[in-house]
């Protein structure tokens, strides 16, 4: 992104600080920018590209930008209410939209910021980068809570690079957040040979990507993010839905995801009398082999279902998925080793997520038909340890592309048979894994140097966060055992 466009992000973002001091949060500000930017770009497409407007005449940008004072606030509020009832991409972006800029003077300032630029003249890549810049800044404001929807971009790009999605394949994220995995896959695919062929390019933009998220506001940001990058066909590729609630019936060549951490999933039941918020721990699905309240294990089962035959997956999951006891945890790991080709595990360092102390991994596995000889589809699991003796922070020492370069090289995408063991990369045969107590796959071998050197201990806040994470994991494990005992009684 050029200096000029960095300056544009800075200009738009600086006003967020003014609004924050007056009680308008960063997340609300980015949301309002989304509404206004969509309206402005719709007008520019009509004026400069001679495309028909997708917005009803009464709610277009010129009707808004020409107002001021109370008339502006009224027009904006009615615009949001009307567009929320539309279908397709418009309905997705404006679903549940509310005016958070109720002071007409503040609203006029933001409208003027958007109106001063000709957005259609900015390249698609740059335009998308500007919006992503706003999303990243919003995520960096930890108090806003938006960081939970962000996966570090260097990690996303490394996962995409080794899985190597190809033009013609479908890419899906069942917990898409603001769309980082989908956008990285798009950038990777559009650089491939043949990407400039008009038919292939259209297929890439319109039929390759899809995702779900359970949070209205996040679906809105993701849909806008993809729209600004030129992805979609007038319909939204992103749905607001609880991915775990049902088997969608669709199958995908590539699944990339970082499902939300935590045990419970909230979802909305919509009936004749409106919406009811509730909490759900167990999902009754015929395709789920095991019943569990662990959300991550349920996401694993869901991903196993929606992968196409010979499909590939890269999924970020917390440590408890590797060792949680009980029939569900052990059963899902066994199924992963025996019925899928679970070939690679990347142990991630702490300090790279907005929630401190999180211990997570990336699981790479392929869907394979059963072998004729009855043997497990997994021959060996290769584990890369990027955690031991590596310390990162979000600001002073963030994860960089260079930190993942050795993993990407060791992965040997396209020629995994040529992998070589190294200090951080080890091979474990499937028989050895299946024989482990409780099928625990939380495997490490490097000596933690911080145990011998007090000066190398992580910061106290990270230590405290890790203690909390470990206690929560232990409590969830105890609850799982208690639930199973209750069922047996």
DAZIZI-V642308 format. One line per field, one symbol per residue. ss: DSSP state (H for helix, E for strand, C for the rest). psi: psi as a letter, one per 40 degrees, with the letter a starting at -180 (. if undefined). A space follows every 10 residues. Layout:
BEGIN
ss->???
psi->???
END
This chain:
BEGIN
ss->CCHHHHHHHH HHHHHHHHHH HCCCCHHHHH HHHHHHHHHH HHHHHHHHCC CCCCCCHHHC HHHHHCCCHH HHHHHHHHHH HHHCCCCHHH HHHHCCCCCC CCCHHHHHHH HHHHHCCCHH HCCHHHHHHH HHHHHHHHHH CHHHCHHHHC CCHHHHHHHH HHHCCCCCCC EEECCCCCCH HHHHHHHHHC CCCCCCCHHH HHHHHHHCEE EEECCHHHHH HHHHHHHHCC CCCCCCCEEE CCHHHCCCCC CEEEEEECCC CCCCEEEEEE ECCEEEEEEE CCCCCCCCCC CCCCHHHHHH HHHHHHEEEE EEEEEEEECH HHHCCCHHHH HHHHHHHHHE EEEEEEECCC CCCCCCCCCE EEEEEEECCC CCCCCCCCCE EEEEECCCCC CCCCCCCCCC HHHHHHHHHH HCCCCHHHCC CCCCEEEEEH HHHHCCHHHC CCCCCCCCHH HCCHHHCCCH HHHHHHHHHH HHHHHHHHHH HHHHHHHHC
psi->hidddddddd dddddddddd eeehiddddd dddddddddd ddddddddef iiiehideei dddddeiiad dddddddddd dddeeiiadd dddehehihe gehddddddd dddddeigdd ehiddddddd dddddddddd gddeeedeeh hhdddddddd dddgiiheih hihegebeed ddddddddde eihedehddd ddddddedii iiiehddddd ddddddddee hifdihehih ihdediheei iidhhhigih iidihiihhh adeaihhiih dihghdehdi hiehdddddd dddddehihe iiihhhiidd ddehiidddd ddddddddei ggehhhhiii eeidhiehhi ihhhiihiii ideeiidhdi hhhhhedhfh hiidddgihi dddedddddd dfhefdeeii iadehihhid ddddeihefh eghieihhdd dehdeeiiid dddddddddd dddddddddd dddddddd.
END
